[in-house]
Each structure stands twice: as C-alpha cells, then as structure tokens.
Amino acid sequence: LHVSPDQIVVGPGSKVLLFDAMMALQGPLFVPTPSWVSYDDQARLLGKEVYYIKTDYESSYLLTAEGFEDALQKHHSNTEDQKLLVINYPNNPTGQSYSKSQLIELADVARRNNVVILSDEIYALLTFQDHEHHSIAEFYPDGTLVTGGLSKDRSAGGFRVGVIILPAEELELLESMRTIASNTWSCLAAPMQYAAIEAYIPNPEISNYIIDCTAICEIVTKYLHRRLQSLDIRCLAPEGAFYLFPDWNSDRDNMASKGIRTSIDISETLLRDWSVATLPGSDFGMNPDELCIRIATVDYNGEAALEQYKEDPKKARAHPDLFVHNIAPRLFTAVEILKKFTESFR
C-alpha cells in the first residue's frame, strides 16, 4: 500500500484503534464467524447492532461475496445506509487467508452497498510461502481501514503498538479519531514510540527476523496440521499466522457417548483430563454443537527456536518432525495426546 503519514494513526495496540474506528463510524457491524473474540464485544459496548455471517469448512471459513450479499439483503436492504464489515486475515482462529480474486469480489459488494471495511491485517507478514497476501485496501481504497501493529510479526505483543491506515482525504474521520484519542488514551507512551521507530525503519536485520520467524511458524504449524490429518482429524491447511482449527464433527455420536457434545466440552476435557489447553470454537462465534477448537502453535522458546533455525534452515524444512521435537517438545507431545484423546472414543 502507498499511503501518506496523514492517513496513519498510531495507538496503544490495534485493538483500541479498532474500537475507536467503530466509535467514529456510523452503522451496524457485520462479522463473519468464526472470528476473533473482541470484534462483536467492542461493537456491543458502543451500542451497535451486530450481525453474524456464518461461514463453514467448505468455504475455508472465509466470507464469500455471495454470503456477504445475502447477509446485507437479509439485515439491511437499504444500500444507501452506511454499514461496517470487519475481516481478519490471515485469520485467528483458522489460519486461513483470502485470495486476490476473493478480495476483489468482496470489495465490489462493499462498494455497491455503502459498506466500510475494517480490515484487521495484524498477521499480514506472517503469510506462508504458498500464499500471497493482498490488502483489500488495494481494491477498495476509499472505503477500507487497515489495522496492524508490532505484536505478531515482530514478536512484541507487550509493547502495545498498533497502527490504523485511514482512507486518503478522510479528514472528518481523522479528526474524529483524534478527538476520541485525546479524550481516552491521549498518546502512545514515549518509550514505545522510540521502539516503534526502530522496528518500522527499513532494516535488513528486522526484515530477515520477520522472514525467519514466519518460516518457523510455517514449519511448526504445517507439521502439526499433517499430524492431525494422519489421525483423520479434519483440519484446513494453514496459510498464515499460527493457528489451526480442527473439528471432530464426524465423531459426533461416539463423542456424545463419552459426554462430549459441544466445543466447550472438548476444551474442558482436554484441559482437565489431558492437560492440553485449547479454546472452544464457540468462543469465536461458532455454534456450540460444532465440535471444533482452536489450537495455537507457538508454545516454544522463540529465541532458542530462531537460533536453531538459523543454523540450518534447509534442514529445518527438510526434517520438520525433528525440528519441532527439538524446539517445541510440548507441542510434539500435545499431538500425541490428541491422538490418544481421539482414540478414546473411536
């Protein structure tokens, strides 16, 4: 994206910037599910109507142009009224991402129906090699706000540095964001501003760090995905970030005989009986009886993992099982536990 400094607002994390943008913009919020947990909560805190757009495994849990159009007609047939849509990709909790053609189609629907898009692209630089990230702002620049920050690709979550890119020449929106900021969080802490300057200045060392960390995420997450597939656990191949979203829907009857009928039951059973921490799909807007969970694949010492990867990147990619066993033994063990858990009701 080519943007001017006047389009950028920097704040204490992208979460608060998303909240401020929703406060500054009029209209109900449309949320594809599954989605990150805070979008609908933030909108409800602001008194906005929230409409969920259900996605499914067959669509890779991604919003389709047809599904978007149907939801708009069902809930807000007046195309002149402003509406909001939030999308997040690579996605938390699914690890899926949109193709260029899918984004162009969504942008067309949004443009025709007066929809402002809040595009949460915090994981953009953690896109895997077999997928190319495009911002929907490329295809709908006058109606898209893009958020990002330091927390994911630069491994600096605790620094709480977020950015939002506004459409060009949206002076009224910029002034609204300034007013909200000045009356709530005032400014980003000065030490974090200095850290952000170093993090965002073009620098080969930081660029290589992001590339290497993304490679590690890809090796680990794709290895775990292959292991789940080998256990006949349905799970989409990840395209970015560090999440997997497996489901046991085909085992519904067998699991019910063990008292497991919801995604919450799965997560509680795994934690209580097997000491594996996951999040239930219902936390992300899925129906409770959808037997899916989110797995985060970053349970390892990042510094040690980076050091080992840099010793021999080709070896790490060629032998992912050995690499994961060495850098992430708890993840390695967790997959073995998921195997035993699945065998307990099959």
Secondary structure as UniProt FT lines:
FT   HELIX           5..7
FT   STRAND          8..11
FT   HELIX           14..24
FT   STRAND          29..33
FT   HELIX           38..45
FT   TURN            46..47
FT   STRAND          50..54
FT   HELIX           57..59
FT   TURN            60..61
FT   HELIX           65..75
FT   TURN            79..80
FT   STRAND          83..88
FT   TURN            92..94
FT   HELIX           100..112
FT   TURN            113..114
FT   STRAND          115..120
FT   TURN            122..123
FT   HELIX           124..126
FT   TURN            129..130
FT   HELIX           136..138
FT   HELIX           141..143
FT   STRAND          144..149
FT   TURN            151..154
FT   HELIX           157..159
FT   STRAND          162..165
FT   TURN            168..169
FT   HELIX           171..182
FT   TURN            183..185
FT   HELIX           190..200
FT   HELIX           204..230
FT   TURN            231..232
FT   TURN            241..242
FT   STRAND          243..244
FT   HELIX           249..251
FT   HELIX           252..256
FT   TURN            257..259
FT   HELIX           263..274
FT   STRAND          279..280
FT   HELIX           281..284
FT   TURN            288..289
FT   STRAND          292..296
FT   HELIX           302..311
FT   HELIX           313..318
FT   HELIX           320..327
FT   HELIX           329..343
FT   TURN            344..345
//
